[in-house]
Amino acid sequence: MWGPALSERVSRAIRARSTPRWVAALALALGVAPAVASAHGPDTGGELDVRLDPLAPELAGVRAQVQRTVTHQLVIENTTDRVLEVLDERGVPFVRIGPDGVEGNLASPAWYRGYAPDGRVPPSLLERIQKGDPPAARWVRARREPTWGWFDSRVAANAQETTHGPRRFEVPVRIGGVASALRGQFVPLPKRTGTLSARLLSAGELAPGVRIALVPGRVASFLLQSDAREPVTVLGRDGEPFVRLSPAGVEANLHSATFADAARLRGGASLALEPDADAEPRWERLTPTPSYGWVDLRTAYPEDEVPEKVAQGGKRVELLRWAVPVRIGEGGAAPVVRVLGVTEWKPFAAKPAKAGGAAR
């Protein structure tokens, strides 16, 4: 993750927040580019999008979508009383989503690759599979809620269209033992009329010496700094400890599914990520400086779900309200501050007329 030098750059950027360019400084320090469109809107340049087909009848009660972060991710929510299994390229289940939450199969390489596009698989696991001696499934409960997102090479939208039309994809699944699949195709992105952007509603000062900032984009990037003596803990989507800042630096809970999300979006596949909703926190030191930045999927709104009348309406429209809880102090009785914000649709500014003539 971060080294001390990068953390210090983040600290300086946050302290310099009174300058007009502080957001850009934060983005450079974090190593992320704010997803803020140019004044007149981007040209897609032939970029491909991932489009899911309507789900098969046996998947009624399952919601599937594709989110674009560093690349495309599949996201599934299963509201049924049946377990949904997602199969890897060998036909082996690597994730189970059901009434009891999400389970991951630690014996499947796809579970590790889901953390990041180039996720690191334990070498011993790959060696056993290559020798034809794959280990038995080893399941661990990663989340308490029946929702999970992952990177999947089968929906990598880097293939060009063929002479026979757009390339299609298929991700096999089973629900209640019944075989099915998530199917779709890669299609050219339409010309965009605006962009999604997250922004804070809360004050940046959470407590004396504790500051948070946001780099706007389709999915928000947060930067948190603490000069306080007591620990400051960001809570994840399940209410679990996610990261903890103290005078000693930053620690991450490797059993937090929210940290797994943040790590895969930041390319942290080298960490020993083992999301486990039933386990006590497993803390690992990331940096000796109490500054931390992360991309948070709680701020994400699916682009393909932006209503057409909103996308074409030419007005700023609020689409999602979100909250990120931060505990100030030690123990469960310590006060929790809710960092509040919204994700909005922002239309691009109209292109100005050229000098000496009317715009065409």
BAGU-220813 format. One record per residue (C-alpha): x, y, z; residue number from 1. Coordinates in steps of 0.1 Angstrom, whole numbers. Layout:
BEGIN
<r east="X" north="Y" up="Z" num="NUM"/>
...
REM end
This chain:
BEGIN
<r east="0" north="0" up="0" num="1"/>
<r east="15" north="33" up="10" num="2"/>
<r east="50" north="41" up="21" num="3"/>
<r east="59" north="69" up="46" num="4"/>
<r east="69" north="93" up="18" num="5"/>
<r east="35" north="90" up="1" num="6"/>
<r east="16" north="94" up="34" num="7"/>
<r east="36" north="125" up="42" num="8"/>
<r east="26" north="139" up="8" num="9"/>
<r east="-10" north="133" up="16" num="10"/>
<r east="-6" north="150" up="50" num="11"/>
<r east="9" north="181" up="34" num="12"/>
<r east="-19" north="181" up="8" num="13"/>
<r east="-46" north="180" up="34" num="14"/>
<r east="-29" north="207" up="55" num="15"/>
<r east="-28" north="229" up="24" num="16"/>
<r east="-66" north="225" up="18" num="17"/>
<r east="-71" north="263" up="19" num="18"/>
<r east="-53" north="267" up="-15" num="19"/>
<r east="-74" north="267" up="-47" num="20"/>
<r east="-58" north="236" up="-60" num="21"/>
<r east="-60" north="214" up="-29" num="22"/>
<r east="-83" north="188" up="-45" num="23"/>
<r east="-58" north="183" up="-73" num="24"/>
<r east="-30" north="180" up="-48" num="25"/>
<r east="-49" north="154" up="-29" num="26"/>
<r east="-55" north="134" up="-60" num="27"/>
<r east="-18" north="135" up="-70" num="28"/>
<r east="-7" north="125" up="-35" num="29"/>
<r east="-32" north="96" up="-34" num="30"/>
<r east="-22" north="85" up="-69" num="31"/>
<r east="-58" north="86" up="-83" num="32"/>
<r east="-71" north="108" up="-110" num="33"/>
<r east="-104" north="126" up="-101" num="34"/>
<r east="-131" north="114" up="-125" num="35"/>
<r east="-141" north="150" up="-133" num="36"/>
<r east="-149" north="155" up="-170" num="37"/>
<r east="-134" north="183" up="-191" num="38"/>
<r east="-155" north="214" up="-195" num="39"/>
<r east="-171" north="202" up="-227" num="40"/>
<r east="-172" north="165" up="-220" num="41"/>
<r east="-150" north="136" up="-232" num="42"/>
<r east="-151" north="117" up="-264" num="43"/>
<r east="-154" north="80" up="-258" num="44"/>
<r east="-130" north="72" up="-287" num="45"/>
<r east="-144" north="38" up="-294" num="46"/>
<r east="-143" north="26" up="-258" num="47"/>
<r east="-165" north="-4" up="-251" num="48"/>
<r east="-190" north="-9" up="-224" num="49"/>
<r east="-203" north="-41" up="-207" num="50"/>
<r east="-240" north="-46" up="-211" num="51"/>
<r east="-258" north="-74" up="-192" num="52"/>
<r east="-287" north="-92" up="-208" num="53"/>
<r east="-320" north="-95" up="-188" num="54"/>
<r east="-316" north="-122" up="-162" num="55"/>
<r east="-330" north="-156" up="-168" num="56"/>
<r east="-363" north="-165" up="-150" num="57"/>
<r east="-347" north="-188" up="-125" num="58"/>
<r east="-327" north="-157" up="-113" num="59"/>
<r east="-358" north="-138" up="-102" num="60"/>
<r east="-349" north="-120" up="-70" num="61"/>
<r east="-312" north="-116" up="-80" num="62"/>
<r east="-300" north="-81" up="-90" num="63"/>
<r east="-268" north="-79" up="-112" num="64"/>
<r east="-251" north="-49" up="-125" num="65"/>
<r east="-217" north="-38" up="-139" num="66"/>
<r east="-199" north="-9" up="-122" num="67"/>
<r east="-169" north="9" up="-137" num="68"/>
<r east="-142" north="17" up="-113" num="69"/>
<r east="-106" north="10" up="-123" num="70"/>
<r east="-122" north="-13" up="-148" num="71"/>
<r east="-155" north="-32" up="-150" num="72"/>
<r east="-168" north="-51" up="-120" num="73"/>
<r east="-197" north="-75" up="-117" num="74"/>
<r east="-219" north="-68" up="-87" num="75"/>
<r east="-246" north="-92" up="-74" num="76"/>
<r east="-273" north="-88" up="-48" num="77"/>
<r east="-293" north="-119" up="-40" num="78"/>
<r east="-326" north="-112" up="-21" num="79"/>
<r east="-339" north="-148" up="-24" num="80"/>
<r east="-338" north="-176" up="1" num="81"/>
<r east="-316" north="-197" up="-22" num="82"/>
<r east="-278" north="-197" up="-24" num="83"/>
<r east="-263" north="-183" up="-57" num="84"/>
<r east="-230" north="-198" up="-67" num="85"/>
<r east="-207" north="-181" up="-92" num="86"/>
<r east="-184" north="-206" up="-111" num="87"/>
<r east="-149" north="-200" up="-123" num="88"/>
<r east="-134" north="-209" up="-156" num="89"/>
<r east="-130" north="-245" up="-144" num="90"/>
<r east="-166" north="-248" up="-134" num="91"/>
<r east="-157" north="-246" up="-97" num="92"/>
<r east="-178" north="-223" up="-74" num="93"/>
<r east="-156" north="-195" up="-60" num="94"/>
<r east="-182" north="-173" up="-44" num="95"/>
<r east="-216" north="-180" up="-28" num="96"/>
<r east="-242" north="-153" up="-21" num="97"/>
<r east="-273" north="-162" up="-1" num="98"/>
<r east="-294" north="-154" up="30" num="99"/>
<r east="-264" north="-158" up="53" num="100"/>
<r east="-242" north="-134" up="34" num="101"/>
<r east="-212" north="-140" up="11" num="102"/>
<r east="-188" north="-169" up="13" num="103"/>
<r east="-155" north="-171" up="-7" num="104"/>
<r east="-137" north="-203" up="-17" num="105"/>
<r east="-101" north="-199" up="-7" num="106"/>
<r east="-92" north="-229" up="-29" num="107"/>
<r east="-102" north="-211" up="-61" num="108"/>
<r east="-78" north="-187" up="-79" num="109"/>
<r east="-108" north="-167" up="-91" num="110"/>
<r east="-115" north="-156" up="-55" num="111"/>
<r east="-81" north="-139" up="-52" num="112"/>
<r east="-82" north="-125" up="-88" num="113"/>
<r east="-116" north="-109" up="-79" num="114"/>
<r east="-98" north="-84" up="-56" num="115"/>
<r east="-79" north="-67" up="-84" num="116"/>
<r east="-75" north="-72" up="-122" num="117"/>
<r east="-40" north="-86" up="-115" num="118"/>
<r east="-48" north="-102" up="-82" num="119"/>
<r east="-21" north="-124" up="-67" num="120"/>
<r east="-30" north="-160" up="-62" num="121"/>
<r east="-10" north="-181" up="-36" num="122"/>
<r east="17" north="-199" up="-56" num="123"/>
<r east="11" north="-231" up="-37" num="124"/>
<r east="-25" north="-231" up="-49" num="125"/>
<r east="-16" north="-226" up="-85" num="126"/>
<r east="11" north="-253" up="-83" num="127"/>
<r east="-14" north="-279" up="-70" num="128"/>
<r east="-39" north="-270" up="-97" num="129"/>
<r east="-13" north="-273" up="-124" num="130"/>
<r east="-3" north="-307" up="-111" num="131"/>
<r east="-39" north="-319" up="-113" num="132"/>
<r east="-43" north="-320" up="-76" num="133"/>
<r east="-66" north="-291" up="-67" num="134"/>
<r east="-75" north="-287" up="-30" num="135"/>
<r east="-110" north="-292" up="-17" num="136"/>
<r east="-132" north="-262" up="-14" num="137"/>
<r east="-125" north="-241" up="17" num="138"/>
<r east="-152" north="-216" up="24" num="139"/>
<r east="-151" north="-185" up="46" num="140"/>
<r east="-179" north="-161" up="52" num="141"/>
<r east="-167" north="-127" up="38" num="142"/>
<r east="-198" north="-105" up="43" num="143"/>
<r east="-230" north="-106" up="64" num="144"/>
<r east="-250" north="-90" up="36" num="145"/>
<r east="-259" north="-109" up="4" num="146"/>
<r east="-241" north="-85" up="-19" num="147"/>
<r east="-206" north="-89" up="-36" num="148"/>
<r east="-186" north="-73" up="-63" num="149"/>
<r east="-155" north="-87" up="-81" num="150"/>
<r east="-133" north="-83" up="-111" num="151"/>
<r east="-138" north="-110" up="-136" num="152"/>
<r east="-117" north="-115" up="-167" num="153"/>
<r east="-147" north="-128" up="-186" num="154"/>
<r east="-161" north="-92" up="-186" num="155"/>
<r east="-129" north="-75" up="-196" num="156"/>
<r east="-141" north="-50" up="-222" num="157"/>
<r east="-108" north="-48" up="-241" num="158"/>
<r east="-117" north="-70" up="-270" num="159"/>
<r east="-127" north="-53" up="-302" num="160"/>
<r east="-159" north="-60" up="-321" num="161"/>
<r east="-158" north="-88" up="-346" num="162"/>
<r east="-171" north="-89" up="-381" num="163"/>
<r east="-201" north="-109" up="-368" num="164"/>
<r east="-211" north="-81" up="-343" num="165"/>
<r east="-202" north="-74" up="-307" num="166"/>
<r east="-184" north="-100" up="-287" num="167"/>
<r east="-205" north="-117" up="-260" num="168"/>
<r east="-197" north="-131" up="-226" num="169"/>
<r east="-211" north="-157" up="-202" num="170"/>
<r east="-204" north="-162" up="-165" num="171"/>
<r east="-219" north="-195" up="-153" num="172"/>
<r east="-238" north="-195" up="-120" num="173"/>
<r east="-261" north="-219" up="-100" num="174"/>
<r east="-290" north="-209" up="-78" num="175"/>
<r east="-305" north="-234" up="-55" num="176"/>
<r east="-286" north="-261" up="-75" num="177"/>
<r east="-302" north="-249" up="-108" num="178"/>
<r east="-277" north="-240" up="-136" num="179"/>
<r east="-279" north="-205" up="-151" num="180"/>
<r east="-256" north="-178" up="-163" num="181"/>
<r east="-250" north="-140" up="-164" num="182"/>
<r east="-248" north="-132" up="-201" num="183"/>
<r east="-242" north="-100" up="-220" num="184"/>
<r east="-221" north="-82" up="-246" num="185"/>
<r east="-196" north="-55" up="-252" num="186"/>
<r east="-211" north="-25" up="-269" num="187"/>
<r east="-197" north="9" up="-279" num="188"/>
<r east="-202" north="36" up="-253" num="189"/>
<r east="-228" north="62" up="-263" num="190"/>
<r east="-218" north="98" up="-264" num="191"/>
<r east="-219" north="110" up="-229" num="192"/>
<r east="-239" north="141" up="-219" num="193"/>
<r east="-227" north="144" up="-184" num="194"/>
<r east="-210" north="125" up="-155" num="195"/>
<r east="-216" north="112" up="-121" num="196"/>
<r east="-198" north="130" up="-93" num="197"/>
<r east="-198" north="125" up="-55" num="198"/>
<r east="-195" north="154" up="-30" num="199"/>
<r east="-195" north="159" up="7" num="200"/>
<r east="-224" north="174" up="27" num="201"/>
<r east="-206" north="171" up="60" num="202"/>
<r east="-179" north="194" up="73" num="203"/>
<r east="-144" north="182" up="67" num="204"/>
<r east="-135" north="186" up="104" num="205"/>
<r east="-148" north="155" up="121" num="206"/>
<r east="-133" north="162" up="155" num="207"/>
<r east="-104" north="183" up="168" num="208"/>
<r east="-74" north="172" up="147" num="209"/>
<r east="-94" north="148" up="125" num="210"/>
<r east="-100" north="158" up="89" num="211"/>
<r east="-115" north="142" up="59" num="212"/>
<r east="-115" north="153" up="23" num="213"/>
<r east="-131" north="139" up="-9" num="214"/>
<r east="-117" north="137" up="-44" num="215"/>
<r east="-149" north="138" up="-66" num="216"/>
<r east="-155" north="113" up="-92" num="217"/>
<r east="-179" north="85" up="-104" num="218"/>
<r east="-168" north="68" up="-72" num="219"/>
<r east="-155" north="90" up="-44" num="220"/>
<r east="-119" north="88" up="-31" num="221"/>
<r east="-116" north="98" up="6" num="222"/>
<r east="-85" north="111" up="24" num="223"/>
<r east="-85" north="110" up="62" num="224"/>
<r east="-58" north="125" up="85" num="225"/>
<r east="-57" north="124" up="123" num="226"/>
<r east="-35" north="144" up="147" num="227"/>
<r east="-57" north="132" up="176" num="228"/>
<r east="-43" north="111" up="205" num="229"/>
<r east="-73" north="87" up="205" num="230"/>
<r east="-78" north="61" up="177" num="231"/>
<r east="-100" north="70" up="147" num="232"/>
<r east="-117" north="40" up="131" num="233"/>
<r east="-135" north="40" up="98" num="234"/>
<r east="-164" north="14" up="98" num="235"/>
<r east="-172" north="-7" up="68" num="236"/>
<r east="-204" north="-16" up="51" num="237"/>
<r east="-212" north="-43" up="76" num="238"/>
<r east="-203" north="-21" up="106" num="239"/>
<r east="-170" north="-38" up="109" num="240"/>
<r east="-137" north="-20" up="117" num="241"/>
<r east="-122" north="-12" up="83" num="242"/>
<r east="-91" north="10" up="90" num="243"/>
<r east="-78" north="26" up="122" num="244"/>
<r east="-57" north="57" up="125" num="245"/>
<r east="-36" north="65" up="156" num="246"/>
<r east="-4" north="84" up="165" num="247"/>
<r east="14" north="51" up="156" num="248"/>
<r east="1" north="52" up="120" num="249"/>
<r east="-26" north="34" up="100" num="250"/>
<r east="-38" north="-2" up="105" num="251"/>
<r east="-61" north="-22" up="82" num="252"/>
<r east="-85" north="-50" up="92" num="253"/>
<r east="-77" north="-77" up="67" num="254"/>
<r east="-109" north="-95" up="76" num="255"/>
<r east="-130" north="-65" up="64" num="256"/>
<r east="-149" north="-69" up="31" num="257"/>
<r east="-148" north="-31" up="28" num="258"/>
<r east="-110" north="-32" up="30" num="259"/>
<r east="-110" north="-59" up="4" num="260"/>
<r east="-130" north="-36" up="-19" num="261"/>
<r east="-106" north="-7" up="-12" num="262"/>
<r east="-75" north="-28" up="-17" num="263"/>
<r east="-86" north="-43" up="-50" num="264"/>
<r east="-94" north="-8" up="-63" num="265"/>
<r east="-60" north="4" up="-52" num="266"/>
<r east="-42" north="-27" up="-65" num="267"/>
<r east="-34" north="-41" up="-30" num="268"/>
<r east="-36" north="-77" up="-42" num="269"/>
<r east="-3" north="-84" up="-24" num="270"/>
<r east="-20" north="-81" up="10" num="271"/>
<r east="-31" north="-113" up="27" num="272"/>
<r east="-68" north="-104" up="22" num="273"/>
<r east="-92" north="-128" up="38" num="274"/>
<r east="-126" north="-112" up="43" num="275"/>
<r east="-143" north="-130" up="72" num="276"/>
<r east="-174" north="-115" up="87" num="277"/>
<r east="-173" north="-138" up="117" num="278"/>
<r east="-136" north="-133" up="126" num="279"/>
<r east="-122" north="-108" up="151" num="280"/>
<r east="-103" north="-80" up="133" num="281"/>
<r east="-69" north="-89" up="120" num="282"/>
<r east="-49" north="-57" up="120" num="283"/>
<r east="-19" north="-51" up="97" num="284"/>
<r east="2" north="-19" up="98" num="285"/>
<r east="1" north="0" up="65" num="286"/>
<r east="21" north="32" up="73" num="287"/>
<r east="36" north="49" up="103" num="288"/>
<r east="19" north="82" up="93" num="289"/>
<r east="-18" north="86" up="104" num="290"/>
<r east="-31" north="95" up="69" num="291"/>
<r east="-51" north="71" up="47" num="292"/>
<r east="-68" north="73" up="13" num="293"/>
<r east="-93" north="49" up="-3" num="294"/>
<r east="-119" north="45" up="-29" num="295"/>
<r east="-153" north="37" up="-13" num="296"/>
<r east="-180" north="18" up="-33" num="297"/>
<r east="-207" north="31" up="-9" num="298"/>
<r east="-206" north="63" up="-30" num="299"/>
<r east="-211" north="45" up="-63" num="300"/>
<r east="-242" north="48" up="-85" num="301"/>
<r east="-245" north="26" up="-116" num="302"/>
<r east="-241" north="46" up="-148" num="303"/>
<r east="-264" north="23" up="-167" num="304"/>
<r east="-292" north="31" up="-142" num="305"/>
<r east="-291" north="69" up="-147" num="306"/>
<r east="-326" north="77" up="-160" num="307"/>
<r east="-327" north="89" up="-196" num="308"/>
<r east="-347" north="120" up="-186" num="309"/>
<r east="-319" north="128" up="-161" num="310"/>
<r east="-291" north="121" up="-186" num="311"/>
<r east="-307" north="143" up="-212" num="312"/>
<r east="-323" north="169" up="-189" num="313"/>
<r east="-293" north="193" up="-187" num="314"/>
<r east="-297" north="198" up="-150" num="315"/>
<r east="-278" north="186" up="-119" num="316"/>
<r east="-298" north="159" up="-102" num="317"/>
<r east="-291" north="141" up="-69" num="318"/>
<r east="-292" north="103" up="-73" num="319"/>
<r east="-278" north="88" up="-42" num="320"/>
<r east="-273" north="98" up="-5" num="321"/>
<r east="-246" north="79" up="14" num="322"/>
<r east="-229" north="78" up="48" num="323"/>
<r east="-195" north="66" up="60" num="324"/>
<r east="-194" north="61" up="98" num="325"/>
<r east="-162" north="71" up="116" num="326"/>
<r east="-156" north="62" up="153" num="327"/>
<r east="-137" north="87" up="173" num="328"/>
<r east="-120" north="71" up="203" num="329"/>
<r east="-117" north="36" up="218" num="330"/>
<r east="-144" north="9" up="221" num="331"/>
<r east="-179" north="4" up="210" num="332"/>
<r east="-192" north="32" up="233" num="333"/>
<r east="-171" north="58" up="215" num="334"/>
<r east="-190" north="84" up="195" num="335"/>
<r east="-195" north="77" up="158" num="336"/>
<r east="-195" north="106" up="133" num="337"/>
<r east="-214" north="100" up="100" num="338"/>
<r east="-197" north="114" up="70" num="339"/>
<r east="-226" north="123" up="47" num="340"/>
<r east="-226" north="130" up="10" num="341"/>
<r east="-244" north="127" up="-23" num="342"/>
<r east="-236" north="113" up="-57" num="343"/>
<r east="-251" north="135" up="-85" num="344"/>
<r east="-255" north="136" up="-122" num="345"/>
<r east="-237" north="167" up="-136" num="346"/>
<r east="-243" north="177" up="-172" num="347"/>
<r east="-214" north="189" up="-192" num="348"/>
<r east="-211" north="226" up="-199" num="349"/>
<r east="-222" north="237" up="-234" num="350"/>
<r east="-194" north="241" up="-258" num="351"/>
<r east="-188" north="279" up="-263" num="352"/>
<r east="-191" north="295" up="-297" num="353"/>
<r east="-159" north="299" up="-317" num="354"/>
<r east="-145" north="334" up="-319" num="355"/>
<r east="-157" north="352" up="-350" num="356"/>
<r east="-187" north="330" up="-357" num="357"/>
<r east="-215" north="310" up="-342" num="358"/>
<r east="-211" north="276" up="-328" num="359"/>
<r east="-221" north="247" up="-351" num="360"/>
REM end
